Amino acid sequence: MNTSTPIKRLVLRLSLMVVVMFAFGFALVPIYDVMCRAFGINGKTAGQYEGEQTVDPSRQVRVQFLTTNNLNMVWEFYPKNDQLVTNPGAVNEMIFVAFNPSDQPMKAQAVPSISPAEAAQYFHKTECFCFTQQTLQPGERIEMPVRFIVDRNMPKEVKHLTLAYTLFDITAAR
């Protein structure tokens, strides 16, 4: 009785599973991007913007601001206002406040996203605290500006944007 044939088949099947799982791991990023576009979630903002725009006074867009702390982030983190109404092409500023209530220096990084996702390409930050890591000493409070322009070329049916930041504790990553 030859038992090597079932073993060879098992090894072949397990090897095939490893290859399929490896390929699936590589496919996750494009699948995630497609799902985000399809469901309008987690719109990534572009990097720093340095272009110029003329203001479109005939349109108004409401921009809502949301903040979330990631797990184990103890800072207070919030915008000074929950929203503002702007005209496409106008330069805007919103101040975000961060406070470290702990008794240790901490370092943080804010990660932005825009909803709806299809509008993310029309939201241009000219200055943002999210471009750099923030270090706060115990009990320190800072005000951090984000300056942005809603592009005139944004589709006219988009009348409301949400800029959301998640704040991550990266102190241990030093």
C-alpha positions as CSV (number, residue, x, y, z in Angstrom):
1,M,0.0,0.0,0.0
2,N,1.5,3.3,-1.1
3,T,0.6,6.2,1.3
4,S,2.7,8.8,-0.5
5,T,0.0,9.6,-3.0
6,P,-2.5,11.0,-0.4
7,I,0.3,12.9,1.3
8,K,1.4,14.4,-2.0
9,R,-2.2,15.5,-2.7
10,L,-2.5,17.0,0.8
11,V,0.8,18.9,0.4
12,L,-0.3,20.1,-3.1
13,R,-3.7,21.3,-1.7
14,L,-2.1,23.0,1.2
15,S,0.5,24.7,-1.1
16,L,-2.3,25.9,-3.3
17,M,-4.2,27.3,-0.3
18,V,-1.1,29.2,0.7
19,V,-0.7,30.7,-2.8
20,V,-4.4,31.7,-2.8
21,M,-4.2,33.3,0.6
22,F,-1.1,35.2,-0.4
23,A,-2.8,36.5,-3.6
24,F,-5.9,37.4,-1.6
25,G,-3.7,39.4,0.8
26,F,-2.4,41.5,-2.1
27,A,-5.9,41.9,-3.5
28,L,-7.3,43.3,-0.2
29,V,-6.1,46.9,-0.9
30,P,-7.7,47.3,-4.3
31,I,-10.8,45.5,-3.0
32,Y,-10.9,47.9,0.0
33,D,-10.6,50.9,-2.3
34,V,-13.4,49.7,-4.6
35,M,-15.7,49.0,-1.5
36,C,-15.0,52.5,-0.1
37,R,-15.9,54.1,-3.5
38,A,-19.0,51.9,-3.9
39,F,-20.3,52.7,-0.4
40,G,-19.0,56.3,-0.1
41,I,-16.9,55.6,3.0
42,N,-13.4,56.6,4.2
43,G,-12.6,59.0,1.5
44,K,-8.9,59.8,1.6
45,T,-8.0,63.4,1.2
46,A,-5.2,64.4,-1.1
47,G,-1.9,65.8,0.1
48,Q,-1.1,69.5,0.6
49,Y,-2.7,71.7,-2.0
50,E,-1.0,74.8,-3.5
51,G,-3.2,75.8,-6.4
52,E,-5.4,78.9,-6.6
53,Q,-9.2,79.0,-7.1
54,T,-11.7,81.8,-7.8
55,V,-14.7,81.9,-5.5
56,D,-18.1,80.7,-6.8
57,P,-20.6,82.9,-4.9
58,S,-23.6,81.1,-6.5
59,R,-23.0,77.9,-4.5
60,Q,-22.7,76.9,-0.9
61,V,-21.3,73.8,0.6
62,R,-21.7,72.8,4.3
63,V,-18.5,71.2,5.8
64,Q,-19.0,69.2,8.9
65,F,-16.1,68.4,11.3
66,L,-15.9,65.1,13.3
67,T,-13.1,63.8,15.6
68,T,-12.5,60.4,17.0
69,N,-9.7,59.1,19.3
70,N,-8.3,55.7,18.4
71,L,-8.2,53.0,21.1
72,N,-5.9,54.0,24.1
73,M,-5.7,57.7,22.9
74,V,-6.5,59.8,26.0
75,W,-6.3,63.3,24.5
76,E,-9.3,65.6,24.3
77,F,-9.6,66.4,20.6
78,Y,-12.3,68.5,19.0
79,P,-13.0,71.2,16.4
80,K,-13.9,74.7,17.7
81,N,-17.1,74.5,15.6
82,D,-19.0,71.5,14.3
83,Q,-19.5,72.9,10.8
84,L,-19.2,75.9,8.5
85,V,-20.8,76.9,5.3
86,T,-18.5,78.0,2.5
87,N,-18.5,78.9,-1.2
88,P,-16.4,76.7,-3.5
89,G,-13.1,78.3,-4.2
90,A,-13.0,80.2,-0.9
91,V,-10.1,79.7,1.5
92,N,-11.4,78.5,4.9
93,E,-9.9,77.7,8.3
94,M,-11.1,75.6,11.2
95,I,-9.2,75.3,14.5
96,F,-9.0,72.0,16.3
97,V,-8.0,71.7,19.9
98,A,-5.9,69.0,21.5
99,F,-5.3,68.5,25.2
100,N,-3.0,65.9,26.8
101,P,-4.6,65.2,30.3
102,S,-2.0,62.5,31.1
103,D,1.1,62.8,33.2
104,Q,3.4,61.8,30.4
105,P,4.5,63.5,27.1
106,M,2.6,61.9,24.2
107,K,3.0,62.0,20.5
108,A,0.0,61.7,18.1
109,Q,-0.9,61.6,14.4
110,A,-4.2,62.6,13.0
111,V,-5.5,60.7,9.9
112,P,-8.2,62.5,7.9
113,S,-11.0,61.2,5.7
114,I,-13.7,62.9,3.6
115,S,-17.3,61.8,3.0
116,P,-18.7,61.3,0.5
117,A,-15.7,59.6,-0.9
118,E,-16.2,60.9,-4.4
119,A,-15.8,64.5,-3.1
120,A,-12.4,63.8,-1.5
121,Q,-10.6,64.8,-4.7
122,Y,-12.3,68.2,-4.5
123,F,-11.2,69.0,-0.9
124,H,-7.8,70.7,-0.9
125,K,-5.9,71.3,2.4
126,T,-3.4,74.2,2.2
127,E,-2.3,73.7,5.8
128,C,-3.1,70.9,8.2
129,F,-1.9,69.6,11.5
130,C,-2.4,66.1,10.0
131,F,0.7,66.7,7.8
132,T,2.9,66.4,10.9
133,Q,3.0,64.5,14.2
134,Q,2.0,66.4,17.3
135,T,3.8,66.1,20.6
136,L,2.2,67.4,23.8
137,Q,3.6,67.6,27.3
138,P,1.5,66.6,30.3
139,G,-1.4,69.1,30.7
140,E,-0.5,70.9,27.5
141,R,-3.3,72.3,25.2
142,I,-2.8,73.4,21.6
143,E,-4.9,74.9,18.9
144,M,-4.2,73.4,15.4
145,P,-5.5,75.0,12.2
146,V,-6.6,73.3,9.1
147,R,-6.9,75.6,6.0
148,F,-8.8,74.2,3.0
149,I,-10.5,75.0,-0.2
150,V,-13.5,73.2,-1.6
151,D,-12.8,73.0,-5.4
152,R,-15.1,74.8,-7.7
153,N,-15.2,71.7,-9.9
154,M,-16.9,69.6,-7.3
155,P,-20.1,68.1,-8.7
156,K,-23.0,70.5,-8.0
157,E,-25.1,67.7,-6.4
158,V,-22.6,67.5,-3.5
159,K,-23.8,70.1,-1.0
160,H,-22.4,68.6,2.2
161,L,-19.0,67.2,3.1
162,T,-17.7,65.7,6.3
163,L,-14.1,66.0,7.3
164,A,-13.3,63.4,9.9
165,Y,-10.1,63.0,11.8
166,T,-9.0,59.9,13.8
167,L,-6.2,60.7,16.4
168,F,-3.7,57.9,17.0
169,D,-1.3,57.6,19.9
170,I,2.1,57.0,18.3
171,T,4.2,57.6,21.5
172,A,5.6,54.1,21.5
173,A,6.6,54.4,17.9
174,R,9.5,56.7,18.8
